[in-house]
Amino acid sequence: MGQRKADLHFGASTLLERIVAELGKVFDDIVIVAAPAAAQAPLAAPARATIIRDDLEYEGPVLALARGLDAARADAVFACSCDLPMLEARVAASILAMLGEYDSVIPIVGGRLQPLHAVYRRRCADALRAMRARGENRLGAIADAVATRRIGEEELRALDPELESFINLNTPEDYARAIRLMR
């Protein structure tokens, strides 16, 4: 993208500010896991959010999610990436409500697990650390490491008919498309 995704402008705010504001509509505890402070320009915590830092640069999402779960106050949390411009709090809350007795709820969109638009119990942090200790760096592997409810597109479309909440930004073209959708 040529810059940090969290800093991309989306409307009158950055993507990170927009996501925090949106999730703040339904969640009281918002934790942001960011790269080490020495590895990047300062990141100001949006109101109502706590920033924690990775120990090392490029450790990846497995340990980052474990850190976020450790820092959370609630037993179950919604975890997402910072590149979801159309994220809707009501969709996140609805996925959280599906947890039941499971350890996680992970959507499947386009045939792919969405582990960074999912719900986890705090105890999943131990499974994430165990995954990393055995060399597993793919966050999606958590779906097989804990009791996971997978939810498919049909069920998700009842919450978000166009699945816009799941649009993420990986290229400048994705960013331009999201700007068009916002308008």
C-alpha distance (Angstrom), angle and dihedral (degrees) to the residues before:
residue distance angle dihedral
M1 . . .
G2 3.80 . .
Q3 3.81 92.4 .
R4 3.79 140.2 38.0
K5 3.77 110.3 -64.0
A6 3.81 90.6 -139.3
D7 3.82 89.0 62.5
L8 3.82 96.8 51.3
H9 3.78 111.8 117.9
F10 3.76 117.0 -115.9
G11 3.77 111.6 177.4
A12 3.79 111.1 -45.4
S13 3.82 94.3 -20.3
T14 3.77 142.5 45.8
L15 3.78 120.3 -93.4
L16 3.80 90.5 -105.8
E17 3.80 92.9 50.5
R18 3.79 90.8 47.5
I19 3.82 93.2 50.2
V20 3.81 93.1 46.8
A21 3.82 91.6 48.3
E22 3.80 91.8 47.7
L23 3.80 95.1 47.6
G24 3.80 89.8 43.8
K25 3.80 87.2 68.6
V26 3.82 90.3 73.0
F27 3.82 108.1 11.5
D28 3.81 127.4 64.5
D29 3.81 98.0 -167.5
I30 3.81 115.9 59.8
V31 3.80 119.4 175.1
I32 3.80 122.6 -174.8
V33 3.80 118.3 -159.9
A34 3.80 110.8 -156.6
A35 3.78 139.4 172.7
P36 3.81 117.6 -83.5
A37 3.80 112.0 -69.7
A38 3.81 91.3 -119.6
A39 3.81 90.4 55.8
Q40 3.78 97.9 59.5
A41 3.76 146.7 22.8
P42 3.80 113.8 -80.6
L43 3.78 116.4 -72.2
A44 3.77 114.3 -150.5
A45 3.78 114.9 -144.2
P46 3.77 110.1 -120.3
A47 3.79 114.0 -128.4
R48 3.80 113.2 -72.3
A49 3.81 93.8 17.6
T50 3.78 133.5 108.6
I51 3.80 120.4 -149.2
I52 3.77 120.6 -148.3
R53 3.78 123.2 -179.9
D54 3.78 135.0 -133.0
D55 3.79 113.2 -116.3
L56 3.79 93.8 -130.7
E57 3.78 133.7 22.2
Y58 3.83 116.6 -101.0
E59 3.81 95.7 13.3
G60 3.77 88.6 141.7
P61 3.79 136.7 -134.4
V62 3.83 98.5 -63.0
L63 3.80 95.3 69.5
A64 3.81 92.2 32.3
L65 3.79 90.7 58.8
A66 3.81 90.6 46.4
R67 3.82 89.5 53.2
G68 3.77 91.6 48.4
L69 3.80 92.1 50.0
D70 3.80 90.7 48.6
A71 3.81 90.1 52.7
A72 3.81 95.8 46.9
R73 3.79 120.3 101.6
A74 3.80 97.7 -153.5
D75 3.81 123.6 76.0
A76 3.82 91.7 -128.2
V77 3.77 124.6 36.1
F78 3.78 139.9 -177.4
A79 3.81 109.5 -126.0
C80 3.78 124.2 -164.5
S81 3.76 142.7 161.6
C82 3.80 123.2 -108.7
D83 3.79 94.1 -114.1
L84 3.81 101.5 74.0
P85 3.81 103.5 107.0
M86 3.81 96.2 172.9
L87 3.81 96.0 44.8
E88 3.80 112.3 145.7
A89 3.79 121.5 -153.5
R90 3.80 92.5 -145.7
V91 3.83 90.0 57.6
A92 3.81 90.6 50.1
A93 3.81 91.2 48.2
S94 3.81 90.9 48.3
I95 3.80 91.3 52.7
L96 3.80 89.3 49.2
A97 3.81 89.3 52.5
M98 3.83 89.0 58.4
L99 3.81 93.3 62.7
G100 3.80 98.6 96.1
E101 3.81 109.0 152.7
Y102 3.81 94.0 -20.7
D103 3.79 125.1 109.4
S104 3.79 92.7 -137.2
V105 3.79 143.4 8.1
I106 3.78 113.8 -149.6
P107 3.81 123.3 -178.2
I108 3.79 122.1 -138.6
V109 3.81 114.7 -144.9
G110 3.78 123.6 173.8
G111 3.79 88.6 -0.7
R112 3.82 92.0 -59.7
L113 3.78 131.0 109.7
Q114 3.80 113.5 -115.1
P115 3.84 101.6 -149.3
L116 3.81 91.0 164.8
H117 3.79 93.3 57.2
A118 3.78 95.4 48.9
V119 3.79 147.0 99.1
Y120 3.80 125.3 -109.2
R121 3.76 137.1 178.3
R122 3.78 113.4 -125.6
R123 3.82 90.1 -114.6
C124 3.82 88.5 68.8
A125 3.81 86.6 78.8
D126 3.82 89.0 78.6
A127 3.81 91.5 53.0
L128 3.81 90.1 48.3
R129 3.80 92.1 52.5
A130 3.82 90.2 47.2
M131 3.81 89.4 51.1
R132 3.79 91.1 52.2
A133 3.82 92.5 45.6
R134 3.80 89.5 58.7
G135 3.81 91.2 48.0
E136 3.80 98.9 -99.7
N137 3.81 109.0 145.4
R138 3.82 99.4 164.8
L139 3.79 108.4 103.3
G140 3.81 91.2 -155.7
A141 3.82 88.9 68.1
I142 3.80 87.6 76.8
A143 3.82 87.5 77.4
D144 3.81 89.2 70.4
A145 3.82 95.7 37.0
V146 3.82 96.7 61.3
A147 3.80 136.5 27.7
T148 3.79 100.0 -77.0
R149 3.75 132.1 -175.3
R150 3.79 108.6 -151.7
I151 3.79 115.4 -156.0
G152 3.76 120.6 -159.2
E153 3.76 132.7 -146.5
E154 3.79 95.7 -94.6
E155 3.80 91.4 59.7
L156 3.80 91.4 41.2
R157 3.80 92.7 51.7
A158 3.80 88.6 61.7
L159 3.83 84.9 64.7
D160 3.80 99.8 33.5
P161 3.84 112.7 14.8
E162 3.81 95.0 -164.6
L163 3.84 94.7 34.5
E164 3.81 88.1 -127.0
S165 3.80 91.3 148.1
F166 3.82 86.9 67.4
I167 3.81 97.4 53.6
N168 3.79 109.0 118.7
L169 3.77 131.2 -173.4
N170 3.77 118.5 -119.6
T171 3.80 101.2 143.3
P172 3.80 138.1 29.9
E173 3.81 86.5 -107.1
D174 3.83 90.3 57.6
Y175 3.80 88.7 51.2
A176 3.83 92.5 50.0
R177 3.83 90.2 48.9
A178 3.82 91.5 51.4
I179 3.81 90.8 50.3
R180 3.82 89.1 52.5
L181 3.82 91.4 48.8
M182 3.80 91.0 49.1
R183 3.79 90.2 56.3
